[in-house]
Amino acid sequence: MSKRAVSRQFGGFAAIGLVCTLLFLLAYHVARRWLPPLAANSLALTSTAGLNFFANRVYTFRVRTGSIAKQAARYFVCYLLGLGASSLALGVFVTLWQHAPRAAELLAALAASGLATVIRYVAMSSWVFRSEAPAAPPPALQLAPEADRAA
């Protein structure tokens, strides 16, 4: 992939990520009125997962083919890994600083969400939305053209 293509892809991912992050922060802030930090984190990340999947599929990775069910299943695995990582990071924070001001907790949740974002980007670009085209056979297995065999 060219530098230009990678820049375009990452730019799209960042724009979608910004929208999803703002929605995450809003959902987390509202959920914290009734839920403890880890439950609020799970709810906020889950509330943005569908938008994140479909927007990145269409706009970032420009995928129009392939099994959407297979891609969604792969994304769900990535989502769970990201949720686990962000929950662990946020859990460490709230354990170490049990009575943190809400603003500090919100920043910790944002940082934990950032960790999940890195995991999702790497997984989406290398696994979830990778090309389904079969790879070329290794050079040792390629047959020589007819003219080369006759010589």
N, C-alpha and C positions, 0 to 999 in steps of 0.2 A: 504494500500500500504506500502511495506517495506521501510526502510530507504534507502536501496540500489536502489530500483526502483525510489524513489523520487529524489535521487541524480543523477541518470542516466537521468531522465526526465528533471530535472532542468539544468543539464549540456548541454543537447541537445538544450534546449530552449535558454540558454545563448550563445551557439555557433551560432545558427541561428540569435539570437538577435544582436550579434556582427556584423555579415555580413550585416544585415538589417540596423543597426545603421550607419555603414560606408557608405552604399548607401544613407541613409537618409541625412547624413551630406553633402555628395557630391551634392545631388539633391538640398538641401536647399541652399548651397553656390552658386550654379549656378543660381537657381531661384531668389535669392535675387538681382541679377543684373538687373532684370526687374520687380520684384514683391515686394509689401510690405511684412513685416514679416509674418503676419497671412496667406496670400495667399501662400507664399513660404512654410510655415509649412504644410498647407493642401496639396499642390502639392507633397511635399517630402514624407509625410506619405502615401498618396495615391499611390505613385509610388512603394512603397515597400510592400503594403498590400497583393497582390496576392502571391508573393514569401513567405511572412511570413505565410500566411494561409496554402499553400500547403506543405512547408517544415516542419512546425510544425505538420501538420496532419500526414505526413509520418514518419518523423524522431523522433520528440519529443514524440508524443502521440501514435505513431505506430497504427494509425487507418486505417483499411483496409475494414471495413464494415460500414454499416449505410448509410443514405441518405446524399450524398455529398451536395445536394442542401440545405437540412435542416441545415447541419453544416456550410455551407457558409453563409446562412441567419443569423444564430446565430453569426458567426464571424463578419458579417457586423454590427450588433448591437453593438458588443464589440468595433469594429473599430470606430464607431461613438462616443461611450462614451469616448474612448481614445483620439480621435481627439478633442472632446469638452473640455476635461480636459487639454490637451496640449495647445490648443488655448487659453483657459482662463489663464493658467499660463504664456504663452508667452505674451498675451495681457496685463497682469498686469505688466510684466517686461518692455515692450516697452512704457507703459503709465508712469511708474515711472521714467524711464531713457530714455527719448525721443531721445537723440542723442548719444546713446551708441556706443562705438567702435564696429566694425563688429565682432571682436573676442569675445567680451562679449556677443553680441547678439547670436552668434553661440553656445556659452556655455549655454545660457539660453534656446535656442531651443533644445539642447541636453538634458538638465535637464527636459524640458517639455515632450520630447519624452520618457524619462525614466519613467515619470509618466504614460504615455499611455501604456508603456510596462508592468508595474505592473498590471494595470487594465486588459490588454489582457491575461496575464498569469493566473491570478486568474479566469477569466471568461472561458478561454479555458480549464483549468484543471477541473473546477467544472461544466461547463455547455455545452460548445460547443462540446467537444469531450468525454463527459461522456458516460459510457456504456449504450447502449439502452436495455440491458437485464432487464426483469421485476424483481422487487424486490420480495423477499420472503414474504409471508403473515406474519402478526404479530403473535407472539407466541400464543395468545389467540384464533386465528382462525385456527391454525393447528390442524388437526385431530390426535388423538392418534392412534398408531398402533393397528391392530386387536387384538393382544394378550392382550393389556392393556384394551381394551373395554370389553373383555370377563370376566375379573376378577371381 
